[in-house]
């Protein structure tokens, strides 16, 4: 589609638009590896760059065309590349290179049977002889050869082109009659190329002056002036249109760049905000976790202190109980036990000094036995009440 739109603009003379669409179409054909269409587009793009006086870009694309065409053995496009190199060299006034490339192109086109393209290449040879060497006979020879080819195929535009070269040659040879004749025939053949037509009108005026063809000279002078005015107006309008387009393009690009900067700035703001929010939430989370951790630690410390206090209190109670048991045990053992032992001894002494009946002796012995049992029980109770450590070490 891009290629077709480019062709429409190319035929209409909208070279910049045509170039834009051709450049869009090229990667599409490259993606599908359509070599034939790629070569065709490379040639069209190179020709458009030449028409736009961008010789370096034209040369670049003609070089790509040459490479692709040699690989494919595409004679037509090889010749097309050489013909392009010839015109670029002619524009740069490198007449030797221009002649060499034109001759190569003409030879290749002749070999492939491309007569229209061969005629254009031969016109290039004629132009080199005409412009550089001032070899008008040689230039005329090639111009006539090109004219024969264009007449053979009925290519009106190139018939006019060949006759235009002949008209210029005749004028410089001061052959004004043939100059007028060639110019008239060219005008009758085709006037679509404004550059060629303006030169033909100029030749009609210049040769007419030398031949004193006053009426015809004035008529063609008016045509020449109108054509120049039209071209100037068209070129001015085209220039203004291009300026307007350039302004709109730059305005659009500026808007795009502004939007891209705004988008980038918004992205940065969003990123910074997101990172800031994340850091804030992280700090908040860490703070809450620290507070909770501290609370847990404080609770554990309080619980530990409470447990320690309870242990201390329990130990104090135990110590108190131990001390009390020790005191009671000692009191029982040393106090009451001692008293009972004293009673036992006194009773025993009393038994020795007093004479008692046999029946009373039995009761007395029973009392002494009970007293011994009581003393033993008292000692057992006192021993049990003593702390184990004190009992173990005999304290």
ABEGO torsion letter per residue (X at the ends): XAAAAAAAAAAAGBAAAAAAAAAAAAAAAAAAGBAAAAAAAAAAAAAAAAAAGBAAAAAAAAAAAAAAAAAAGBAAAAAAAAAAAAAAAAAAGBAAAAAAAAAAAAAAAAAAGBAAAAAAAAAAAAAAAAAAAGBAAAAAAAAAAAAAAAAAAGBAAAAAAAAAAAAAAAAAAGBAAAAAAAAAAAAAABAABAAAAAAAAAAAAAAAAAAGBAAAAAAAAAAAAAAAAAAAAAAAAAAAAAAAAAAAAAAAAAAAAAAAAAAAAAAAAAAAAAAAAAAAAAAAAAAAAAAAAAAAAAAAAAAAAAAAAAAAAAAAAAAAAAAAAAAAAAAAAAAAAAAAAAAAAAAAAAAAABBBBAAAAAAAAAAAAAAAAAAAAAAAAAAAABBAAAAAAGX
